Amino acid sequence: MKPYIKNPDQLGTAIRARRRQLKVTQKDLALTCGTGLRFIIDLEKGKATCQIGKTLQVLQALGLKFQLVNPGDDHAGQGEKP
């Protein structure tokens, strides 16, 4: 089972780790996503007020998924139920 992200700090840490894994600079990520460098820095630091639309652009650019899961759903991460 994959870990759940429960707060902005954890999201920022996951984004930073993926960016580094891909060997992409913060500046290059910002250019790719059409955001400012300051936004990427704040997002990676876990700033709670970062815009969701821009955050989703960053996740997509890094090849990360954003998935909502109902509490107690035993099928999380296994695709849709039949």
C-alpha positions in Angstrom: 0.0 0.0 0.0 1.3 3.5 -0.9 1.5 6.1 1.8 -1.2 8.8 2.0 -0.3 12.4 1.9 -2.1 14.1 4.8 -0.7 17.6 4.9 1.0 20.3 2.7 4.4 19.5 4.1 4.2 15.8 3.0 3.0 16.9 -0.4 5.9 19.3 -0.8 8.3 16.6 0.3 6.9 14.2 -2.3 7.1 16.8 -5.0 10.7 17.7 -4.2 11.7 14.0 -4.1 10.1 13.3 -7.5 11.6 16.4 -9.1 15.1 15.4 -7.8 14.5 11.8 -9.0 13.9 13.2 -12.5 17.0 15.5 -12.1 14.9 18.6 -12.9 15.7 22.0 -11.4 13.1 24.1 -9.7 13.6 26.7 -12.4 13.0 24.2 -15.2 10.0 22.8 -13.5 8.5 26.3 -13.1 9.1 27.0 -16.8 7.5 23.7 -17.8 4.4 24.3 -15.7 4.0 28.0 -16.5 4.5 29.0 -12.9 7.0 31.2 -11.1 10.1 29.8 -9.4 8.7 31.2 -6.1 5.6 29.0 -6.4 7.7 25.9 -6.8 9.9 26.8 -3.8 6.8 27.5 -1.7 5.1 24.3 -2.8 8.1 22.2 -1.9 8.3 23.9 1.5 4.7 22.9 2.2 3.0 26.3 2.0 -0.6 25.6 2.7 -2.0 28.4 0.6 -0.5 27.3 -2.8 -3.1 27.4 -5.6 -4.6 24.0 -6.3 -4.7 24.5 -10.1 -1.0 25.3 -10.3 -0.3 22.4 -7.9 -2.1 20.0 -10.2 -0.1 21.3 -13.1 3.1 20.5 -11.2 1.9 17.0 -10.3 1.0 16.3 -13.9 4.4 17.6 -15.2 6.2 15.3 -12.7 4.0 12.3 -13.7 2.4 12.1 -10.3 -1.2 11.1 -9.7 -3.8 12.9 -7.5 -6.4 10.5 -6.2 -9.3 11.0 -3.8 -10.1 8.0 -1.6 -13.1 7.6 0.7 -12.1 6.7 4.2 -12.2 2.9 4.7 -12.1 2.2 1.0 -10.2 -1.2 0.9 -9.6 -0.8 -2.9 -7.6 2.4 -2.8 -5.0 2.4 -5.6 -6.4 -0.6 -7.4 -8.4 1.2 -10.0 -12.1 1.4 -10.4 -14.5 -1.2 -8.9 -16.4 -3.4 -11.3 
